[in-house]
Amino acid sequence: MDIEILKKKYNLEAIKTSKEELEKRMENAHNTGENMSQLSIDLTYFSTLYFSILKIYEYIEKYIQAKEILDENIDPEYKELANQEIEDVKNKIEETEKEIKRIQVERKFHDEDDSRNVILEIRAGAGGEEASLFASNLFNMYKAYSTNKGWDVQIIDSNVSESGGYKEVIAHISGKNVYKDLKYESGVHRVQRVPTTEASGRIHTSTASVAIMPEAQDIDIEIKPEDLRIDVMRASGAGGQCVNRTDSAVRITHIPTGIVVSCQETKHQAQNKEKAMANLRSRLYDRKKSEEDAKRSNMRSSQIGSASRAEKIRTYNFPQNRITDHRIKKSWHSIESVMLGDLEQLIEDVREGIQLEMLRDGE
């Protein structure tokens, strides 16, 4: 282990200076008018980086001390203890370097929308009723994951199939860093399994598409009233007392783009209109974001942009108890727990894998 190379690689004083400068700017932000939110993000990054690099220097000191003991002692017991300390320090430095790399990669791929809530859209694809059941499975998976994270899930609109699955379901998910965690879930998900209705035991392949859009605010997108056509109608239901006898369902058409959104989830027309408008804003914002990404010629835009939603990103193979993400070429053998919402490790692996791939493509 080369101590001097490590010290050159991790300039503690430079990071400390950046951290202290940001602390001063934060203190004076109310006078200077600087963006407090951005200053806070920058300060968090440099503070975390500083304390991680500080750990490297502490391990270097322990390494030097152990080397001195090794050089100065002939006692075999002392030598063995010193060698153990050296190996332990090397492992800790390696772990800390991985942590520093993760912090730097996160910083490089920070998206201004990471802290936003999202609009989740899942649509059944090829496979008929089995595809709608899979779409329902995916929605329940994301709902369970959201519950584990302390997020709130509200359905905006849905279209239930004869088998009780979803032909389409649109939901609003709110909480801390929802878009950051879910943004790489957009794309075509494929399932391979024996449907419950399949008497011969033949494996079927079905698909469902997932779209994750950052929630847009009024200030993000200007929507002119004259660009909207708003239709109200009676909500469809299961019959009997469930049928809504008032014109509460709302369908909104954005005339310039042809985007149509609807909502019939509540008995109140005003609430349904508000939810539909939130969906429309997010779709228009996502469209704008994708167009801006398309103008950039780097890997990031092609990966995160809406083009990736047409690509098969993941396969859920039930007979083999295997989930494979085709973008990072990695598999997990815990399909039952993942479908019940245990997505934390998978999402972390996918984010890290995609970002490292982007770094390699950018080199």
N, C-alpha and C positions, 0 to 999 in steps of 0.2 A: 504494500500500500504506500503510495507516494504522497506524503503529507503536503509538500509544496504545491503539487498539482491540485489537491483538494482545496487548499487555501486560495489559490488563484481562481478556481472554479466558483467558489462561494465567497464573494467579497462582503464580509459581514459589515464593515464600516459603511460601505456604499448603501447597503439596504437600510442600515440604522439611520443614516442621514435622510434618506427618502421618507422613512417612517416619521421621523421627528418634524420634517418640513410639512408633511401632511397634517400632523397633529396641530401645528401652529395655524395652518390654513383653516382647519376645522374650527378652531377657537375664534378666528376672525371672520368666518364666513358670513355672519349676520351684518358685518360692516362692508365687506367686499362684494357681497351678492353672489358669491360662487355657488355652484350647484352642490348643495349639501349631500344629496343622494349619491352623486358620482364620487364626491370626496370620501364618503363613508365606504363605498365599494373599494376605492383605491387604498384607503387606510387599512381596511380589513385584510386585503391582499398582502400589503407590505408588512403588516404586523405578524400575520401567520407565517410568512416567508422568513421574517427575521428570527422568530423563535425556533423555527425548524433548523435554520442555518446555525443558530446559537448551539443547538443540540449537537450538530456536527463538530463544532469547535470543542465542546465539552468531551466528546468521544475521542477527538484527536489528542487532547491532554491526557486522557486515561491510557490511550495507546502508547504515548511517549513514556509515561510512567512505567507501564508494564514492560516496555522494551528496555528501559534502564535497569529494572529488576532482573530481567533476563540476562543482560550483559554483565551485571555486577555480581551475580550469585552463582555459586557452583552447586549449591544444595539442590538435589533433584526435585524435592517437594516444592521449593520456591519456583523452580523453573517450570514445573507442571502447572502451578497456579497462574504464573505469568502468561504461559501459552494459552491457557483457558481464557484469561482476561482478554488477550489479543484477539482470539477467535470471536469472542462475544462482542467486542467492540466493532470488529469488521462487519459482523452480521447486523449490528444496530446501525452502523453508518449506511450499509446497503439499504436497509429498510427506510431510513430517513431520506436517503436520496430518491427512493421511489415516491415517497410522500411529497417531496419538493417538486418532483416531476409532475405529479398529479395536480398540485397547486398551480404550477406554471401552465399546464395544458388547459385547466379550467379557466384560467385568466385569459389565455389566448382565444378560447372559444366562447367567452362570455357573450351572451346575447342580451340585448337591452329588454327583450321580452321574457327573459327567464323567470321573473318574479310574477308574471301575469297568471290569471285564471285561464281556463281553456274552454273551448267548445269541442266536444267529442262527437264525431259522427261515425257510426258503424253501419255498413250496408251489406246485406247478403249478396254473394256473387254467384258463381257457377255451383250447381249442386242442388237446386230446388229447395224442398223443405229442410233437408239436412243442412244446407247452407244457412237457412234462417235460424236453425237451432244453434249452429256454431256462432252466428252473430250474437245470439243471446248469451251463449257461454262467454264470449269475449267481453260483452258488456258487464256481465256479472263479475268477471275476473277483475276488470278495471274498477268496478264499484267496490269490491272487497278490498282491493289494494288502497283505494282512496279512503275507505273507512279506517284501515290500519294506519294511514298517514294523518288521520284527523281532518281530512278534507270533506267538503260537502258536495253531494251529487244531486242535481235536480234535472229530471227529464224535461226537455223542451217539446219534443215531438216524437212520435213513434208510430210504426205501422206493423201490427202483429199478424203473423202468418196463421194459417189454419192449424198448424201443429203447436202453436203457442210460442214459437220463436219470433225473432224480429226480422222483417224484411228490411227495416231501417229503424234506427234509434238515434236521436240527437239529444245530448245532455250537456249541461253546464257544470263544470267542476271548479270549485273555488277552494283556495287554501294557500299555503306557503310554497312557492317555487313549483307550482303545478306544471307549467310549460317546460321548465328545465328538466323535470323528471320524465315527462311523457312525449317530448317532441320527436324522439326517434322511433316512436311507435307507429307513425304514419306509413301506410303501405298495404300491400295485399298479404293477408295471413291465410295459410292453407292448412286444412285438417285432413288427416288420413285415419279413418276408423271404421268400425262396423256399425252402421246405424241400428237403432233399436228396432226398426221396422224391417230389417234385412234378415229374412229367415234362413238364407243359405250361408250366412256368415261371411259374405264377400265384403272386402274393404272398399269403401267409397272415398273419393277425394272431392272435397268442397272448398270453397273460398269465401272470404269476407274481406271487405276493404275497411281500413281504419284511417280516419283523418283527424289530426290534432291541430286545432287553430288557436292562436293566442287571442284572448278576449280583447276586443277593441273598445275604446272609450269614445265619447262624443267628439273629443278634440283630435282623435286620430284620423277620423274619416268624416268628410262633409257629405251629408245626404240631403239633397234638395227635395222638399215635399212634392214638387211637380214631377219628380223622377219616380214616384211611387204609385202603384195601383194597389189599393187595399180592398180585399174582399172579405166579407164576414159570412159565416154559414153556421149551420147546426153541427155540433161535434158528433162524430160517429161513435158508437159505443157498443156494449155487449147486449143491449136491449133492456126492456123492463125499466126499473128505476134508474139504471145506469145511463139511459139516454138523456142527453142534455137538451131540454126543450126550448132553450133560448139560443139566439145566434151569437154564440160566444167564441167559436173557432175563427181564427184569423189567418188569412193567406196574404202575403205581401210580395209583390213583384217589383223588382228594381228594373225599370224599363231600359236604361242604357246598357246594362250587362245581361239582362235576361235571367238573372238569379231570382229564384223563387224560394221563399221560406214560409213555414206555417207553424202554428201552435194551437193545440186544443186541450192542453193538459189541465187547465183550471176551468172553473165555471164562470170566470169573470173575463169579459172581452178585453178590458184594459190591461189586465195582467198578461193575457195571451199575446196581445199586441206588443207589450214591452219585451217579452221573451223573444218574440219573432224578430223584433228590431235589433235586439242584442245579437242574435244569430246572424242577421244580415250584415251588421257592422263588422262582425268578426270575419265573415266571408269576404267582404270587400277589402278589409285590412290584410287578410291573408293573400288575396289576389295581388294587392299592391306590393306586399312584401316579396312575393314570388317573382313579380316583374322586375323588382329592384335586384333580386338575387340573380336573375337570368342575365342581367347586364354585366355581372362579374364573371370572369373566366376561370374561377378557381374551383377546386373540388367541393368546397363547402356549399356553394350555391346549388350544385347539382345534387348533392346529398340531402340537404335540408329543404330544398325547394319542392314545389308541389309535384314535379315530375316523378319524384320517388314514390308517390302514392300509387302509380300504375305498376310498380315493380313488386314481384314476390319477395318479401323480406324474411318470412319465417314460416316454418312447417312444424305442425303439432302432430306427431306420429304416435297415436295411442297404443297400437299393438307392441311397439318397441319402447314405450315409455320414454320418448325422446322429443325434445324441442330443439330445433336447429335454426339459428339465425344465419341466413345466407350471406349477409353483408360482412360479417366478421368471421364466418366459417367456424362457429363454435356451437357446441351442443350441451344441453343440460338433461339429466335423467331424473327429473322430479316433476313430471307433467301434472300429477294430481294436485300437489301443493301449489304449483304455479296457477292452475286454473281456479284455485280457491283464494287467490290474491297474494300469494307469497312471491312477489315479483321483484323485490328489492335487489337481490344479487344479479338477476338477469338484466334488469335495467342498468345497473352500474357497469356490468361487463360490456353491454352493448354500447353505452356512451363512451367508455374508455377505448373500446376497440375501434369504433368509428372515428373518434378524434385522433387516435394514433395513426390510423390509415390516412387521414387527411394530412397529418404532419409529414408523413412519408411522401405523399403525392406532392406536397408543397416544397419539398427539398430539391 
